[in-house]
């Protein structure tokens, strides 16, 4: 997958629909022998679980919002 773009930058993998959680830049999919990683062209790198944490993280966040909201109304 390595190659170069028209501006001379080295490609790090296949472009994805995901964005970096730290800077909101597009991340690329990099496949190693047994691991899929996602990284920006220059810098931040994540595992699949970090990019898309799954329903458990969403549910945990939803419950935290409920608890915080109920605490406002005793």
C-alpha positions as CSV (number, residue, x, y, z in Angstrom):
1,X,0.0,0.0,0.0
2,X,2.9,2.3,0.3
3,X,3.2,4.8,-2.5
4,X,3.4,8.6,-3.0
5,X,0.8,11.2,-3.4
6,X,1.1,14.1,-5.9
7,X,2.6,16.3,-3.2
8,X,5.4,13.7,-2.6
9,X,4.1,12.5,0.8
10,X,4.4,8.8,1.4
11,X,1.0,7.0,1.8
12,X,0.7,5.1,5.1
13,X,-2.3,2.9,4.1
14,X,-5.8,3.0,2.8
15,X,-7.9,6.1,3.5
16,X,-10.9,5.4,5.9
17,X,-14.1,7.2,7.0
18,X,-12.7,7.5,10.5
19,X,-11.1,10.6,12.0
20,X,-8.4,11.0,14.7
21,X,-10.0,11.4,18.1
22,X,-7.3,14.0,19.0
23,X,-7.2,16.3,16.0
24,X,-10.1,15.2,13.8
25,X,-7.8,14.5,10.8
26,X,-8.5,11.6,8.5
27,X,-6.8,8.3,9.5
28,X,-5.5,5.6,7.3
29,X,-5.9,1.8,7.8
30,X,-2.6,0.0,8.1
31,X,-2.7,-3.8,8.1
32,X,0.2,-5.7,9.6
33,X,0.5,-9.5,9.7
34,X,-2.1,-9.9,12.5
35,X,-3.1,-6.4,13.5
36,X,-5.1,-3.6,12.0
37,X,-4.0,-0.1,13.0
38,X,-5.3,3.3,12.1
39,X,-3.0,6.3,11.9
40,X,-2.6,9.8,10.6
41,X,-0.2,10.5,7.8
42,X,2.1,12.2,10.4
43,X,1.6,11.1,13.9
44,X,-1.2,9.7,16.0
45,X,-1.8,6.0,15.8
46,X,-4.7,3.8,17.2
47,X,-6.0,0.3,17.4
48,X,-9.4,-0.6,16.0
49,X,-10.8,-0.6,19.5
50,X,-9.6,2.9,20.1
51,X,-11.0,4.3,16.9
52,X,-14.4,2.6,17.2
53,X,-14.8,1.6,20.9
54,X,-18.1,-0.2,20.4
55,X,-21.5,-0.2,22.1
56,X,-20.1,-0.7,25.6
57,X,-18.4,2.6,25.7
58,X,-21.5,4.4,24.3
59,X,-23.7,2.8,26.9
60,X,-21.2,3.7,29.7
61,X,-21.3,7.3,28.4
62,X,-25.1,7.4,28.2
63,X,-25.4,6.2,31.9
64,X,-22.8,8.8,33.0
65,X,-25.0,11.4,31.4
66,X,-28.1,10.1,33.1
67,X,-26.4,10.1,36.5
68,X,-25.1,13.6,36.0
69,X,-28.5,14.9,34.9
70,X,-30.3,13.3,37.8
71,X,-27.8,14.9,40.2
72,X,-29.0,18.3,39.0
73,X,-32.6,17.6,40.1
74,X,-32.6,16.3,43.7
